[in-house]
Amino acid sequence: MDIPDQRGRTVVVTGASSGLGQVVARELQQAGAHVIAAVRTPAKAAEFEAIPIDLDDLESVRAFAERLHADGRSIDVLVNNAGLGSHTRQLSAQGFERTFAVNFLGHFALTGLLLDLMRTDGRARIVHVGSNLYRRLKTGLPLDDLAAQRGYSKGRAYVASKLANLVFGTELDRRLQAAGSPVRSLTAHPGLAITPMNSDLPGRGARALMAVAQAAIGRPAPRAAIALLYAAVSPDARPGVFLGPHLRKSDDRVYADALVPPADDPVLAERLWTVAEAATGVRFALTPAGGTRPVTPSGV
């Protein structure tokens, strides 16, 4: 896609050391943006200004946000891209199932802690990365079992975390608009991306199935990142829909798909928000008419 001139803009991209995040960060930097790579290992993102963050440790998320505040940064775009899919049940530093903690809870906390740094010129955006697989999760979200004590499935944990991102991103935009904030919150997905995460699967059978799927509908990272870039900078991108490609792998157009259950459930959105605030200790301070004000988290 043709990326508008990004000179003078600052973009924060989580997971910018590899895969989709690296492509998004590189493309925006080449268009003139100053990119802050929020990564676990800064040495792996040396082409950007790399600041360490560990999304499965809420104290690390807080430290990252405090550093940007101390440096007096302003942010034009926040791309909540980083993600993982753990083969076995693991716990985050605060005791939550790690996939849900990294893919959703860490990004929820980061967004809330950086919200007052977003510019108010009408162009600022927050992009949340979901997955079209959310349609398969008919049972909703495991909000009463954040540690996955009642059973763990890698696939279900991953899809639940991506559904949470979609519900969160949509609900955040609703709340921003209600508060009169000019910041927009958009959701996007890459389709089936050919990245290291999708190739690192346990078992010969799983790897064989993924190879077949990638051959049929997979997109290399530079093409899979188009929808994320579109959500981040296109003047035509809008919230309230799910931005991404359709299955035909030769078609790189970005489609705006309507949300379907369970992603469009307002009751689920309210409950997810309440649970996430309690789990992270971060509350989004949205004022009714003045946009945003600094967030004062209650602790993690």
C-alpha positions as CSV (number, residue, x, y, z in Angstrom):
1,M,0.0,0.0,0.0
2,D,1.0,3.6,-0.4
3,I,1.8,5.0,3.0
4,P,1.2,8.7,3.6
5,D,4.1,10.8,4.7
6,Q,4.8,10.0,8.3
7,R,7.5,12.6,9.0
8,G,7.1,14.3,12.4
9,R,5.0,11.4,13.8
10,T,5.9,8.9,16.5
11,V,4.8,5.3,16.4
12,V,5.0,2.7,19.1
13,V,5.0,-0.9,17.9
14,T,5.0,-3.9,20.2
15,G,6.8,-7.0,19.0
16,A,8.8,-5.0,16.4
17,S,11.9,-7.3,16.5
18,S,10.5,-9.9,14.1
19,G,7.5,-11.0,12.0
20,L,4.6,-8.6,11.4
21,G,5.7,-6.1,13.9
22,Q,9.1,-5.7,12.3
23,V,7.5,-5.2,8.9
24,V,5.1,-2.6,10.2
25,A,7.8,-0.7,12.1
26,R,10.2,-0.8,9.1
27,E,7.5,0.4,6.6
28,L,6.5,3.3,8.9
29,Q,10.1,4.3,9.6
30,Q,10.8,4.3,5.8
31,A,7.8,6.6,5.4
32,G,9.4,9.1,7.9
33,A,8.0,8.1,11.3
34,H,10.0,7.8,14.4
35,V,9.5,4.3,15.6
36,I,9.7,3.2,19.2
37,A,10.1,-0.6,19.2
38,A,8.6,-2.1,22.4
39,V,10.4,-5.4,22.6
40,R,11.8,-7.9,25.1
41,T,15.3,-7.8,23.6
42,P,16.2,-4.4,22.3
43,A,19.4,-5.7,20.6
44,K,17.1,-7.5,18.1
45,A,15.4,-4.2,17.1
46,A,18.5,-2.1,16.8
47,E,17.3,-0.4,13.6
48,F,14.7,1.4,15.7
49,E,14.7,3.2,19.0
50,A,14.2,0.0,21.1
51,I,12.9,0.2,24.6
52,P,12.5,-3.0,26.7
53,I,9.1,-4.3,27.7
54,D,7.9,-7.7,28.8
55,L,4.2,-7.8,28.3
56,D,3.7,-10.8,30.6
57,D,5.0,-8.7,33.5
58,L,2.8,-5.8,34.3
59,E,5.6,-4.1,36.3
60,S,7.7,-4.1,33.1
61,V,4.7,-2.6,31.2
62,R,4.5,0.1,33.9
63,A,8.2,0.8,33.6
64,F,8.0,1.2,29.9
65,A,5.1,3.7,30.2
66,E,6.9,5.6,32.9
67,R,9.9,6.0,30.7
68,L,7.9,7.5,27.9
69,H,6.2,9.9,30.3
70,A,9.6,10.9,31.8
71,D,10.9,11.6,28.3
72,G,8.0,13.8,27.5
73,R,6.9,11.7,24.5
74,S,3.8,12.3,22.4
75,I,2.5,9.3,20.4
76,D,0.6,9.4,17.1
77,V,0.1,5.6,16.6
78,L,0.2,2.7,19.0
79,V,0.2,-0.7,17.3
80,N,-0.5,-3.5,19.8
81,N,1.0,-6.3,17.7
82,A,3.1,-8.6,19.9
83,G,1.7,-12.0,20.4
84,L,2.5,-15.6,21.3
85,G,1.0,-19.0,21.5
86,S,2.4,-21.2,24.3
87,H,2.5,-24.9,23.6
88,T,2.1,-25.7,27.3
89,R,0.3,-23.9,30.1
90,Q,2.6,-21.2,31.5
91,L,1.9,-18.3,33.9
92,S,2.8,-14.7,33.7
93,A,4.6,-12.8,36.4
94,Q,1.3,-12.0,38.0
95,G,-0.1,-15.5,37.7
96,F,-2.3,-15.3,34.6
97,E,-2.2,-17.7,31.7
98,R,0.7,-16.4,29.6
99,T,-0.9,-16.3,26.2
100,F,-3.8,-14.2,27.5
101,A,-1.4,-12.1,29.6
102,V,0.9,-11.2,26.7
103,N,-1.6,-10.9,23.9
104,F,-4.3,-9.1,25.7
105,L,-3.7,-8.1,29.4
106,G,-0.3,-6.6,28.7
107,H,-1.7,-4.5,25.8
108,F,-4.7,-3.5,27.8
109,A,-2.4,-2.1,30.5
110,L,0.0,-0.5,28.0
111,T,-2.8,1.3,26.2
112,G,-4.3,2.6,29.4
113,L,-0.9,3.8,30.6
114,L,0.0,5.6,27.4
115,L,-3.4,7.0,26.5
116,D,-2.7,10.5,27.8
117,L,0.4,10.6,25.5
118,M,-1.7,10.2,22.4
119,R,-1.8,13.4,20.3
120,T,-5.1,15.2,20.0
121,D,-4.8,16.4,16.4
122,G,-7.5,14.0,15.1
123,R,-5.0,11.6,13.5
124,A,-3.9,9.5,16.5
125,R,-4.8,5.8,16.4
126,I,-4.5,2.7,18.5
127,V,-4.4,-0.5,16.5
128,H,-5.3,-3.9,18.0
129,V,-4.4,-7.1,16.2
130,G,-7.0,-9.9,16.3
131,S,-7.7,-13.1,14.3
132,N,-10.5,-14.1,12.1
133,L,-10.5,-17.4,14.1
134,Y,-12.5,-15.5,16.7
135,R,-15.7,-16.7,15.0
136,R,-15.0,-20.3,16.1
137,L,-14.9,-19.4,19.8
138,K,-18.6,-19.8,20.5
139,T,-18.0,-20.3,24.3
140,G,-16.9,-16.7,24.9
141,L,-14.0,-15.8,27.0
142,P,-12.6,-17.6,30.1
143,L,-12.9,-14.5,32.3
144,D,-13.5,-16.5,35.5
145,D,-10.3,-18.6,34.9
146,L,-7.5,-16.3,33.9
147,A,-4.9,-18.8,35.0
148,A,-6.4,-21.7,32.9
149,Q,-6.6,-23.9,36.0
150,R,-9.6,-25.8,34.5
151,G,-7.7,-27.0,31.4
152,Y,-5.5,-25.6,28.7
153,S,-5.5,-25.8,25.0
154,K,-3.0,-23.8,23.0
155,G,-5.4,-23.1,20.2
156,R,-8.3,-22.1,22.5
157,A,-6.0,-19.8,24.6
158,Y,-4.6,-18.1,21.5
159,V,-8.0,-17.5,19.9
160,A,-9.5,-16.3,23.2
161,S,-6.7,-13.7,23.5
162,K,-7.3,-12.5,20.0
163,L,-11.1,-12.3,20.6
164,A,-10.3,-10.2,23.7
165,N,-8.2,-7.8,21.6
166,L,-11.1,-7.4,19.1
167,V,-13.7,-6.8,21.9
168,F,-11.3,-4.5,23.7
169,G,-10.4,-2.4,20.6
170,T,-14.0,-2.0,19.7
171,E,-15.2,-1.1,23.2
172,L,-12.3,1.3,23.6
173,D,-13.3,3.3,20.5
174,R,-16.9,3.5,21.8
175,R,-15.6,4.9,25.1
176,L,-13.2,7.3,23.4
177,Q,-16.0,8.7,21.3
178,A,-18.4,9.0,24.3
179,A,-15.6,11.0,26.1
180,G,-15.2,13.3,23.1
181,S,-11.6,12.1,22.5
182,P,-10.2,12.5,18.9
183,V,-8.2,9.3,19.3
184,R,-9.5,6.4,17.4
185,S,-9.2,2.7,18.2
186,L,-9.2,0.2,15.3
187,T,-9.0,-3.6,14.9
188,A,-7.2,-5.5,12.2
189,H,-6.0,-8.9,11.3
190,P,-3.3,-10.2,8.9
191,G,-5.0,-13.3,7.6
192,L,-2.8,-16.4,7.8
193,A,0.7,-14.9,8.0
194,I,3.8,-16.9,7.2
195,T,5.8,-16.0,10.2
196,P,8.1,-17.8,12.7
197,M,5.2,-18.0,15.2
198,N,3.0,-20.0,12.8
199,S,5.9,-22.3,11.9
200,D,6.9,-23.2,15.4
201,L,4.4,-25.9,16.1
202,P,4.7,-29.1,18.2
203,G,4.2,-32.4,16.4
204,R,4.7,-33.5,12.8
205,G,1.0,-33.5,12.1
206,A,0.4,-29.9,13.2
207,R,3.3,-28.7,11.2
208,A,2.1,-30.6,8.1
209,L,-1.4,-29.1,8.4
210,M,0.0,-25.6,8.8
211,A,2.2,-26.1,5.7
212,V,-0.9,-27.1,3.7
213,A,-2.8,-24.1,5.0
214,Q,0.1,-21.7,4.3
215,A,0.4,-23.0,0.8
216,A,-3.3,-22.4,0.2
217,I,-4.0,-19.1,1.9
218,G,-0.8,-18.0,3.6
219,R,0.8,-14.6,3.1
220,P,4.4,-13.7,3.7
221,A,4.8,-11.1,6.4
222,P,5.2,-8.0,4.1
223,R,1.8,-8.8,2.5
224,A,0.1,-9.9,5.7
225,A,1.2,-6.6,7.4
226,I,-0.8,-4.5,4.8
227,A,-4.0,-4.6,6.9
228,L,-2.2,-3.5,10.0
229,L,-0.5,-0.6,8.2
230,Y,-3.8,0.4,6.6
231,A,-5.4,0.5,10.1
232,A,-2.5,2.6,11.4
233,V,-2.2,5.3,8.8
234,S,-4.9,5.2,6.0
235,P,-7.3,8.1,6.0
236,D,-10.0,5.7,4.9
237,A,-9.6,3.3,7.8
238,R,-12.5,3.4,10.3
239,P,-13.3,1.9,13.6
240,G,-16.2,-0.4,14.4
241,V,-15.2,-3.0,11.8
242,F,-12.6,-5.7,11.4
243,L,-10.0,-4.7,8.9
244,G,-8.2,-7.5,7.0
245,P,-7.8,-9.6,3.9
246,H,-10.1,-12.2,2.6
247,L,-9.1,-15.8,1.9
248,R,-7.9,-15.4,-1.7
249,K,-4.2,-15.1,-1.2
250,S,-3.6,-13.2,-4.5
251,D,-5.9,-10.4,-3.2
252,D,-4.1,-7.8,-1.1
253,R,-7.0,-5.5,-0.7
254,V,-8.2,-4.7,2.9
255,Y,-11.8,-5.4,3.6
256,A,-13.9,-3.9,6.4
257,D,-15.9,-6.8,7.8
258,A,-18.8,-6.4,10.2
259,L,-18.3,-7.9,13.6
260,V,-20.2,-11.1,14.4
261,P,-20.9,-12.9,17.7
262,P,-19.3,-13.1,20.1
263,A,-17.2,-10.0,19.2
264,D,-20.2,-7.7,19.0
265,D,-21.6,-8.5,22.4
266,P,-21.8,-5.4,24.6
267,V,-22.3,-7.4,27.7
268,L,-19.1,-9.3,27.0
269,A,-17.3,-6.1,26.4
270,E,-18.4,-4.6,29.7
271,R,-17.4,-7.7,31.6
272,L,-14.0,-8.0,29.8
273,W,-13.3,-4.4,30.6
274,T,-14.1,-4.9,34.3
275,V,-12.0,-8.1,34.6
276,A,-9.1,-6.5,32.8
277,E,-9.1,-3.5,35.1
278,A,-9.1,-5.7,38.1
279,A,-6.3,-7.9,36.7
280,T,-4.0,-5.1,35.6
281,G,-4.8,-2.4,38.1
282,V,-5.0,0.1,35.2
283,R,-8.1,2.2,34.7
284,F,-8.7,4.3,31.6
285,A,-9.3,7.9,32.8
286,L,-11.6,9.2,30.2
287,T,-13.3,12.6,30.8
288,P,-16.7,13.2,29.3
289,A,-15.7,16.2,27.2
290,G,-12.0,16.7,27.3
291,G,-10.6,13.5,25.8
292,T,-8.1,11.9,28.1
293,R,-6.2,12.8,31.2
294,P,-3.2,11.0,32.8
295,V,-4.0,7.5,34.1
296,T,-3.3,6.7,37.8
297,P,-3.2,3.0,38.0
298,S,-4.2,1.5,41.3
299,G,-1.3,-1.0,41.3
300,V,-0.8,-4.4,39.8
